[in-house]
């Protein structure tokens, strides 16, 4: 690490700040006021001597109330103006001891800052008295302060998320961040519970080092570690790359978060114990056995004193399953006993062990806290050795909100809520936990994961056909959402793409695959799953289910009588409907070459981000459904205005193209992978399917559709999806006579589209 990184560097910065402030204080004091009854006190991070390169100087000018107001003002000005002139960032207050204590009662932030009060200059007795009375006041109002701290903790967790599992975390405010360490120290200052010690100081030091490096790399006082700055921060901290940095950040945050959860549990435990003792006047409670070496003690799941830890390899799973199912935390001391003395699990796992794992995973959200206890102690990696590689593995994908390992756990949590929709919930739960096993390795993670998962689940006790089903689930876990959003689900070829991969027990496998798709999408977050996508997947599953049951596939959903009449009128119609945070825009217009490009251009100029678009032809008109979100500077879609804009655009397609080109040129261009344009053979029964994968940008769909039009090809249907910054466009193309494209013509279209994307 560089000279400006580390605890010693932070201490040096604090010492240098002390020297400067002392010099200014002495100079200003001698010129403006008496030599006693006033002190300069460092508080907060400055008081703890943990100054980062961009940290502000947080201090209190403490006085005994005897100075005249003009003397006090001159003294303060003599300190502050030189600091401001040097561009130092200062957070200061001027108060007496009583004023400080009164303010601390009203403001939790002030109270926390005073707990770290440290003398810098002046009358040290004042500082000592302030520090002593602040701690006494804090302890005296312990119950009320703990409620405030708890509320603050929960509010921050909701607002900033969990540091360990975020792609761009706030190192200070997110759950598991530096603020939580401050809060744990404040809780310890109430004397209700001790501060957990194991690895906590090391984790805090690393997050402080990371913040130091972030200040150096960005040149700013900031706490949010953005993706574009992670490589620079990694370089400052001498990591090989950003992924290695983020693994270590996640590891440190998980240690802090686990310690924080344990601290809060012990606070609640202490309150419950006092309440029971007061009400019953009985002796302290004893552990309550629940069977097979597991007990409950003070609202924690523990191991009985005489539990056969060294001879029962299933004891840890039994305790974890009970804790998760009962919603109680698993004692850290129990985990320590297990990691030190428990024998290894037999290979393959016996049936009871496998059932305990399923019971544990099936607990849903309550499982996460227990999983974290097992993680912190190293038990997860003992049970599933391949988890070591996945632990804290970051994802360079804006759709995901969690690290790879946490996403897999969250998928299992979501799957637990879906066990009633499948006949084999055990297969669903274990597939959910392991579905992204192949991430972080070369190749398609679904294929790589499927190659690995068979041996893992065999070791976990599954065998034969069950192993084959789990392997297929991992291999095809993305199949349904990909086909539903990027193909025409009314085309029998799309249904065939699913039917072709189904095993012999097709119906049972389909329900498992459907449930896994929902769990995976929901765990990904709103960017990767929505009512719209869920509806498309459900429609595809319904079609596949009918096909394997021998039911003739239904025709495409009919247009409403209103749509039929609008299409027959030959007029342009636009209807806007609100849809969650997006808008559905129905466009009916006379079909013509280039219509898709023109409508896409109008949407672009109206500053809408296209999330999806589908179009079908009815008679001489096209019926289009667009899902859009307001882009930068865009407002709520106005149907009549869009209709007028579209009518003008249809009269002059060249003009709309020129406007789109001008608008696109105003946006910065970043380095992105080259687009992929290819023909998907046998993906449709009566058309040629063109797939376009590209970084999303202004005017993309317009450029693609225009290039296709210039090739003399009709667009029978278009399915457009935008996921994060990536666009996936599927276009069903036909010759003017209605036939699929010849191989030569298809190659020409591919070349034209590629050139259109490259030219822009």
ABEGO torsion letter per residue (X at the ends): XBAABEAAAAAAAAAAAAAAAAAAAAAAAAAABBABGBBBBBBEAAAAGABBAABBBBBBBBBAGABBAAAAAAAAAAAAAAAAAAGBBBBBBBBBAAAAAAAAAABAAAAAAAAABBBABEBAAAAAAAAAAAAAAAAAAAAAAAAAAAAAAAAAAAAAEBAAABABBBAAABBGBAAAAAAAAAAAAAGABBBBABGAAAAAAAAAAAAAAAAAAAGBBBABBBAAAAAAAAAAAGBABAAAAAAAAAAAAAAAAAAAAAAAAAAAAAAAAAAAAAAAGBBBBBBBBAEGGBBBBGGBBBBBAABBAAABAAAAAAAAAAAAAAGBBBBAAAAAAAAAABBBBBOBBBAAAAAAAAAAAAAEAAAAAAAAAAAAAGAAAAABAAAAAABGBBBBBAABABBAAAAAAAAAAAAAAAAAABABAAAAAAAAAAAAAABGBBEBAAAAAAAAAAAAAAAAGBBEAAAAAAAAAAAAAAAAAAAAAABBAABAAAAAAAAAABBABAAAAAAAAAAAAAAAAAAAEAAABBAAAAAAAAAAAAAAAAAAAGBBBBBBBBBBAAAAAAAAAGBBBBBBBBBEABBBBBBBBBBBBGAAAAAAAAAAAAGBBBABBBBBBBEABBBBBBBBBBBBGBBBBBAAAAAAAAAAAAABAAAAAAAAAAAAAABBBBBBBBBBBBBBBGABAABBBBBBBBBBBBGAAAAAAAAAAAAGBBBABBBBBBBEABBBBBBBBBBAAGBBBBAAAAAAAAAAAAAAAAAX
